[in-house]
Amino acid sequence: MTNLLSVDNLSLWMNRMSHLPYHDESHVALATLGDLRDDKNKVPLMKRLGAATKAGVQSFAKVNEQTRKTSTSNL
């Protein structure tokens, strides 16, 4: 990586960000994509990018629908 995680301020900031709403949902695409430096991954990068994009869009769509239902039920 960039060795930035060892910087105290950055580590604290990243920890705070991980507790925000929708943090996990917003990182689904990156988690699906995985480590780009992994030479052992035999899946072509373009297929991985496609799967990551679809997973990210599905994650946002699910959260958007849940939020819409919650906000309209309070009216």
C-alpha atoms as one frame of an Amber mdcrd trajectory, in Angstrom:
protein
   0.000   0.000   0.000   1.030   3.568   0.454   2.099   3.213   4.086  -0.389
   5.919   4.966  -2.230   3.705   7.429   0.623   4.163   9.872  -0.098   7.895
  10.044  -2.081   8.396  13.240  -4.419  11.080  11.905  -5.290   9.040   8.840
  -5.905   5.901  10.877  -8.196   7.807  13.230 -10.058   9.379  10.310 -10.504
   6.021   8.554 -11.807   4.481  11.764 -14.338   7.308  12.175 -15.432   6.974
   8.549 -16.041   3.240   9.005 -18.805   4.056  11.499 -20.752   6.323   9.147
 -24.039   5.152   7.646 -23.653   3.242   4.388 -19.884   2.866   4.759 -19.971
  -0.861   4.057 -22.457  -0.508   1.212 -20.293   2.105  -0.468 -17.294  -0.241
  -0.440 -18.990  -3.336  -1.898 -17.551  -2.675  -5.351 -14.008  -2.388  -4.017
 -14.388  -5.513  -1.900 -15.713  -7.401  -4.919 -12.879  -6.153  -7.103 -10.269
  -7.290  -4.626  -6.566  -6.598  -4.610  -5.384  -5.414  -8.018  -1.845  -6.505
  -7.183  -2.884 -10.153  -6.707  -1.081 -12.005  -9.479  -2.673 -15.297  -8.391
  -6.169 -14.147  -9.332  -6.893 -15.857 -12.651 -10.086 -13.895 -13.388  -9.368
 -11.288 -16.089  -9.432  -7.726 -14.810 -12.277  -6.695 -17.132 -14.500  -9.459
 -15.731 -13.576  -8.425 -12.200 -14.396  -4.798 -13.007 -17.766  -5.810 -14.434
 -18.629  -7.896 -11.382 -17.491  -5.109  -9.054 -19.573  -2.523 -10.890 -22.685
  -4.715 -10.780 -22.192  -5.463  -7.084 -21.752  -1.764  -6.304 -24.850  -0.738
  -8.241 -26.910  -3.482  -6.571 -25.672  -2.394  -3.153 -26.634   1.238  -3.760
 -30.003   0.233  -5.232 -30.793  -1.893  -2.180 -29.870   0.876   0.256 -31.757
   3.441  -1.805 -34.896   1.299  -1.747 -34.601   0.691   2.000 -34.103   4.403
   2.641 -37.037   5.312   0.411 -39.329   2.890   2.238 -38.205   4.178   5.617
 -38.570   7.844   4.709 -41.992   7.438   3.067 -43.347   5.334   5.928 -42.730
   8.257   8.288 -45.022  10.591   6.337
